Amino acid sequence: MTASERPLLLAASLAYLVVVLAIGVWAARRTRNARDFFIAGQGVGLVVAALATMSAAFSGFVFLGGPGLTYRMGIVSLFIVAPVGFTSGLLCWVVGKRLRLLAEAREVFTVPDAIACRYRSRAAAGLAAVAVALGTVGYLGAQFLALGVLLQSMLGLQGLAPAVAVGVAVVLAYSVAGGMLAGVYTDLFQGALMTVAALAVFALAVRVPGGWSAITASIADAEAFGPRFLDPLGGGTAFTAFGFFFVFGVGVLGQPQMLHKFYMLRDPRQLRWFPAVLGGSQAACILIWVGIGLAVPALVAQGRLAPLERPDDAAAAFLLGFAPDALAGLVLAAVLAAIMSTADSFVNIGSAALVRDLPRALRRPVRDELLWGRIVTVGLAVAAASLALAYGDLVALLGTFAFGTFAAALAPALAVGLNWTRVTARAACVSIVTGTVLNVTLELLRRTDAFPFAAGVLPAAVALAGSFAALFLATWWTAPPRGEAAPDETVRAVMEA
């Protein structure tokens, strides 16, 4: 039975859509300039910024893609979320603090803006803008793919394309008008909903199959899963497990969808509490991945749920089949909020890269950034929706590719460059190009069965390691060229803070 045949569940989802559209209308009235559109006027508080950061990271990739990836691969998939215990502090103190202080002294709206300030190089900023645009299309595609899967399950739509089209239309309805201001308050709404819902869903997911003992016994005894499913390295290889941990543990330092939230924080002194709020909300939300990811294969093994033809249907199948309508409606609405708020963040990040950062790097600034930002937003959404329909694989795998693109291109130049004055603009350029080209090329080779590495090796892990190596080698083996600009006094003060 689809959501359309269950009035209470459908009412909860429609109520969410009304709230989202209301946020878009409210934000549109308060969006008067590019500063409002791209960084929400730099006027949000600690809880709003932290929950928005969590929402940007934990979206359809986690809430739908996570259980689907666990259904296919087993416990090894949890290495993606294992770094949550330390990434919030790492993100805040290695990169976030310096980005916020830099925005205090300069007009910094985006990650390429920060790279331009740090390296005083148009080339580095331009390359970063290209990497951001590429990663945005991939990550936005993952959100639209997740949105299509969810709407198809809820509404019983025939085919993925109509479901994706509906989701894209709703996202554009408020993101074009309200920009990042709409996105950040939708993030707040989503974060609050999901944090509460995650606890209830986890308890239900453990109870329905009969408790932890019944879950593990059912999975271990099932021919389709077996003990290997529960082995931390069983569903993949050691390369897969440690690749996930490396990319999602270190690569978080290069994620613009999270880094942008630091620019919005009203008072830099609130950063001391940022890791606690961010990490706590992330830890709560992971319970949905763990709970549904283990409950669904257990229920399949017990014969209470039909085997899934599409692993990404795991979350929807559990909620529609076993949760009370009120809880299912709350969670599905929260997942919709997660996907749409993250999609809004990405269309604005991508439009900023193409309308603001790249033209400035080419010395051809756009006169009306607000207008063109809204126009480019539509183009990015269309490109991402096309990628989502053409990708033909799991939401989590498309999300891993996009996350890896950002990580490999930007993490070394930001994480090392904002903490070590010796890194030059040339080294940053080499690192950005190496990471971007490696990740895209290896992903294409993986999908054509021409991947040159062992089974289970993640393209993103190879690209991230290669990007760090390129940065250090270019820094150590080449002296700064004569006349190359070093960080100015303001940037040095930020780096030493």
Number of C-alpha atoms within 10 A of each C-alpha: 11 18 23 14 12 14 11 18 24 23 18 20 22 14 13 21 17 11 14 26 18 15 20 27 17 16 25 20 10 17 21 13 14 20 20 22 29 29 26 27 21 21 14 21 14 22 17 22 27 31 28 30 27 29 34 30 19 23 31 30 27 25 33 31 29 31 32 28 25 26 27 20 20 26 23 23 28 22 21 22 21 16 18 20 14 12 21 25 20 18 23 22 17 17 24 26 21 25 28 27 21 22 20 16 11 14 12 22 25 27 27 28 27 23 28 21 20 29 28 19 19 21 19 26 30 24 24 30 29 21 25 33 23 19 27 30 24 27 31 30 31 33 36 31 37 32 29 26 24 27 22 22 22 24 15 15 15 10 11 18 17 14 24 25 16 14 24 22 12 14 24 21 15 24 30 24 21 29 32 32 31 30 34 30 22 27 30 23 23 28 31 16 18 30 22 16 22 23 17 16 24 20 14 22 28 19 15 17 23 15 14 15 10 18 23 19 15 24 25 18 14 16 10 12 21 18 17 16 25 18 13 18 20 17 23 21 16 15 16 21 23 19 22 26 21 20 27 24 24 19 27 27 29 26 25 25 27 22 23 25 28 28 30 28 24 17 17 19 11 12 19 13 14 24 19 14 17 24 20 18 23 25 17 16 26 22 21 28 26 21 21 29 29 26 32 30 30 28 22 19 24 18 11 13 16 13 15 16 8 13 22 27 20 27 28 25 21 21 20 21 15 15 18 14 20 13 19 25 27 24 29 27 24 27 28 26 29 32 32 33 31 31 31 29 30 31 32 27 27 30 28 29 28 23 24 27 30 24 15 17 21 12 10 11 14 17 10 12 19 24 14 16 26 22 14 19 24 19 13 22 25 16 14 25 26 18 20 28 17 11 17 10 14 23 29 27 16 25 25 22 21 25 24 33 33 32 34 35 35 33 27 28 31 23 22 19 22 24 18 13 16 15 23 28 30 20 25 33 23 23 29 31 20 21 32 28 17 22 28 20 13 20 19 14 14 17 10 9 8 11 16 10 12 9 12 14 21 24 25 31 25 20 28 32 16 17 30 24 16 22 26 18 14 21 19 14 9 12 11 18 10 6 6 13 14 17 20 12 9 14 22 16 13 20 22 11 10
